[in-house]
Amino acid sequence: MAAVFLVTLYEYSPLFYITVVFVCFLVTSGLVLGWFGLGVPVILRNSEETESSTRVLKKQMRQVKNPFGLEIPHPATASVTKGITLTPDCLEDCILTCYWGCSVQKLHEALQKHVYCFRIKTPQALEDALYNEYLYRQQYFIKKNDKEEKYCQLPEDAQVVDFGPVPRSRYPLIALLTLADEEDREIYDIISMVAVIHIPDDSYRLSCRILYQYLLLAQGQYHDLKQLFMSANSTAPSPSDESPGERSTDRSLLEKAGLAEDEPELHEENSKDCVVCQNGTVNWVLLPCRHACLCDGCVKYFQQCPMCRQFVKESFPLCSKKEQDEDDSTHI
């Protein structure tokens, strides 16, 4: 009806038609901008409202102190027959217990018992949960902040040269770190750490590495410690001494065992600058891809990870705004 009226009006007088349209435009603009003081409600969507409606969820994090640390200083020389060297780094006096040939099924049952039955605070508690389903046990006392290397090896009379093809029923080595002092167990939320370590043998030549690290809490939970992927400088050298062929072989072996992840190549010198603005300090970790690549200013603009393009379900900061301000003040 309105279209017919406008066409008829234009045929009657084009000049009058243009005048009517112009007056309607002025009246509409005046109502929107409030020229007449009528207070007509108008919904305007700005960029900030659009940004907040698409912002990903911020995961609520609880900061805890982990008293345990464990590294493999010489992975290239480790083997089932020659043994392995471990370097613990603990904030308190601890006990390092190594279990060779631990049953895969019994270990995961033990982790469930920590949740539903009793807390694994001591080596004896883990051994009770394992029902002694391991081949050999070694134990060391670790002093506070002592980084002395500990050498672990199967005895010759064990006559074990490999643990069979994958999938395996036994892990080559399980390392358990527990607090030595009863009082320290009451202070820390994390009361023990279980590390699953792969050691190469004749049947499975994958290079030595820590496959899993489980942090056991006093409240009865346990968490799988995951690595964060930082953005890296393209000019930085790779820390690995392995050739591309060896890395490709390791990748295929991991895929065969079902342990491969889509991990980017890591470099020794990780960049601390945001990958988007190249100015702010990286402070946000994106989940589930675990890329730490965005600063406080850029994280609110992304629903997909800028490094791998995976959709972001949650995110959390590496440190709070207050901690950042305190850190900046110490460097001034």
Beta strands, then each sheet from edge to edge (+ up, - down):
strand 1: 57-58
strand 2: 70-71
strand 3: 84-88
strand 4: 94-103
strand 5: 136-142
strand 6: 150-152
strand 7: 170-179
strand 8: 190-198
strand 9: 209-217
strand 10: 222-224
strand 11: 229-230
strand 12: 284-287
strand 13: 291-294
strand 14: 314-317
sheet 1: 1+ 14+ 12- 13+ 11+
sheet 2: 2+ 3- 6+
sheet 3: 5+ 4- 7+ 8- 9+ 10-
end
